[in-house]
Amino acid sequence: MLKVTFFHDVICPFCYVTSKRLRRVVPEFKVEVVHKSFSIISSLEDLKFVAPDEESVREFFKSEFSILKRFMPDYEEGKVISKGNLGYVWSMPPLMACKAAEFQRGSEGYWEYFDRAQDAFFLEGQNVADEEVLLSIAKSLNFDVERFREDMGAKKTKLAVISDEEEARAMGIRGVPALIINDQWIVRGVPTEEKLRDVFSDIEAHGEPRKVRLKAYWEKDD
């Protein structure tokens, strides 16, 4: 069985595309997907520094959302922004919610919640840093909402998110998405479904990449 460690953030548009592609490819192989958090907006203060008022924060996220047009030509970020209530959205609250989902249902629960939270953010323009939004997602997926609420605000949950990011940085990962195959081989950026199939097939057959050119995470880029 292949092990794929997926480092990501709920509010990362590149992670949105990668998660959808990975979802489609994984059923074709024997793969265990392990989910790890990585904050791209590490604090509310960081966001307010670059977007000090409501108008500027909407423009900031409109620019971020527009990245999806590279992969989804019919995507209209303006419509998404206008129908939602984004406000100040930063990484920690939705990542802690994903961890709360993992505490209840393991890796698959994490992924289920992660994907739904990303849809709420990138397709519905919802503020996924808002506790009520995060709890409503949990309710829609039939989690134990009271336990979810408790876990989402717990110190252990925040520490789990921080631990994931420390692990990523120790491995030289400075941005997401990043996939680590079998605790060794790294796939950076947004791979195509074809690339994912080639990587999985190659390592599944040989135990290491022979046909596909990959580096171990500790090897420096050329």
ZIJO-V232795 format. One record per backbone hydrogen bond with DSSP energy under -1.0 kcal/mol. NH is the residue of the N-H (numbers start at 0). CO is the residue of the C=O. If there is no record, write none. Layout:
nh:co
NH:CO
NH:CO
This chain:
nh:co
1:29
3:31
4:179
5:33
6:177
7:35
11:8
15:11
16:12
17:13
18:14
19:15
20:16
21:17
22:18
23:19
24:20
25:21
27:24
28:25
30:28
31:1
33:3
35:5
37:7
46:42
47:43
48:44
49:45
50:46
56:52
57:53
58:54
59:55
60:56
61:57
62:58
63:59
64:60
65:61
66:63
67:64
68:65
69:66
70:67
71:67
74:71
79:75
80:76
81:77
82:78
84:124
90:40
94:90
95:91
96:92
97:93
98:94
99:95
100:96
101:97
102:98
103:99
104:100
105:101
108:104
109:105
110:106
111:107
112:108
113:109
114:110
115:111
116:112
117:113
118:114
119:115
120:116
121:117
122:118
123:118
125:119
127:125
129:126
133:129
134:130
135:131
136:132
137:133
138:134
139:135
140:136
141:138
142:137
144:142
147:143
148:144
149:145
150:146
151:147
152:148
153:150
157:153
158:154
159:155
160:156
161:157
162:158
163:159
164:160
165:161
166:162
167:163
168:164
169:165
170:166
171:168
172:167
177:6
178:186
179:4
180:184
181:2
183:180
184:180
185:214
186:178
188:176
195:191
196:192
197:193
198:194
199:195
200:196
201:197
202:198
203:199
204:200
205:201
206:202
216:183
218:215
